[in-house]
């Protein structure tokens, strides 16, 4: 009896594996067809001189449009504030002509890089001048409302 149960389970497993391979093949085929269509669209657009990029037209605004520095600063500050892995309490953000300058200090080198990446990803940022220093900040290790008094 053990032999037939094991044999039935093996057959059932084999059938499931075969069905999964068939499904995977169909998915790959559908993806290949979709990518082929996108490649054709891209090549047709390029041949027509439309200036089509591989990623579409996102970020391509009207001629002469430049995002206001105050809006760029607001977006950068929001991005730095919203990221859970970054202590932005000692970061100062200034923007001039779309160039973001980050100054102040962060506790870790990875936070310095993260801050630059977050700022660079914001709409309207032309360049990022990362002048952040890595070192202990005045608020490092203290929860909000805690004081830095020595223990007795």
C-alpha positions in Angstrom: 0.0 0.0 0.0 2.9 2.4 0.7 4.2 1.8 -2.7 1.0 2.8 -4.5 0.6 5.9 -2.4 4.2 7.0 -3.1 3.7 6.1 -6.8 0.4 8.1 -7.0 2.1 11.1 -5.2 5.0 11.0 -7.6 2.7 10.9 -10.6 0.6 13.7 -9.2 3.8 15.8 -8.6 5.0 15.1 -12.1 1.6 16.2 -13.5 1.7 19.4 -11.5 5.3 20.1 -12.6 4.4 19.5 -16.2 1.5 21.9 -16.0 3.7 24.6 -14.3 6.2 24.3 -17.1 3.5 24.7 -19.7 2.1 27.8 -17.9 5.6 29.2 -17.6 6.2 28.7 -21.3 3.0 30.6 -22.1 4.0 33.5 -19.8 7.4 33.7 -21.4 5.8 33.7 -24.8 3.3 36.4 -23.9 6.1 38.6 -22.5 8.3 38.0 -25.6 5.3 39.1 -27.8 4.7 42.2 -25.7 8.4 43.2 -25.7 8.5 42.6 -29.5 5.6 45.0 -29.9 7.2 47.6 -27.7 10.5 47.3 -29.6 8.6 47.8 -32.9 6.9 50.9 -31.5 10.2 52.3 -30.4 11.9 51.6 -33.7 9.0 53.1 -35.7 9.1 56.2 -33.5 12.9 56.6 -33.9 12.6 56.1 -37.7 9.9 58.8 -37.8 12.2 61.2 -36.0 9.8 61.5 -33.1 12.5 61.4 -30.5 10.9 58.4 -28.7 12.9 57.1 -25.8 12.9 53.6 -24.5 10.9 54.8 -21.5 8.2 56.9 -23.1 7.7 60.7 -22.6 7.7 60.9 -18.8 9.7 63.9 -17.6 9.6 65.6 -21.0 7.8 68.9 -20.3 6.9 71.9 -22.5 9.8 73.8 -24.1 11.3 76.2 -21.6 9.6 74.7 -18.6 11.6 74.6 -15.4 10.2 73.5 -12.0 10.3 76.2 -9.4 13.2 75.9 -6.8 10.7 76.1 -3.9 8.7 73.1 -5.2 11.9 71.2 -5.8 13.1 71.9 -2.3 9.7 70.9 -0.9 9.8 67.5 -2.8 13.4 66.8 -1.7 12.6 67.6 2.0 9.5 65.3 1.8 11.6 62.5 0.3 14.2 62.8 3.0 11.6 63.0 5.7 9.6 60.1 4.5 12.5 57.6 4.2 12.6 55.4 7.3 16.3 54.5 6.9 17.5 58.1 6.9 18.0 60.4 9.9 17.5 63.8 8.2 17.4 65.9 11.4 20.8 67.5 10.7 20.4 67.9 6.9 19.9 71.4 5.4 18.5 71.5 1.8 19.0 74.5 -0.5 18.1 74.7 -4.2 19.3 77.1 -6.8 18.4 76.7 -10.5 17.5 73.1 -10.0 20.8 72.2 -8.3 20.2 70.7 -4.8 22.8 71.3 -2.1 22.8 69.0 0.9 24.7 70.2 3.9 25.0 69.2 7.5 25.8 65.8 8.9 24.5 62.2 9.0 25.6 59.4 11.3 26.5 56.9 8.5 28.1 56.9 5.1 25.2 54.9 3.7 22.8 57.7 4.8 24.9 60.2 2.9 24.6 58.2 -0.2 20.9 57.5 0.4 20.2 61.3 0.9 21.9 62.0 -2.4 19.9 59.3 -4.2 16.6 60.4 -2.8 17.3 64.0 -3.8 18.4 63.0 -7.3 15.2 61.0 -7.8 13.0 64.1 -7.3 11.3 65.8 -10.2 13.1 69.0 -11.3 16.5 68.2 -9.8 19.3 68.8 -12.4 22.2 68.0 -10.1 23.0 67.2 -6.4 25.9 68.8 -4.5 26.3 66.5 -1.6 28.3 68.4 1.1 27.1 66.2 4.0 29.6 65.2 6.6 29.6 61.7 8.1 29.9 61.7 11.9 27.9 61.7 15.1 25.0 64.1 15.0 23.8 66.1 18.0 20.6 64.1 18.1 22.1 60.6 17.5 21.0 58.1 20.1 18.4 60.3 21.8 14.7 59.9 21.4 12.6 63.0 20.9 12.1 64.7 24.2 15.0 62.9 25.9 17.8 65.0 27.4 21.5 64.5 27.2 22.2 64.6 30.9 24.9 62.3 32.4 23.7 59.4 34.5 24.5 59.5 38.2 
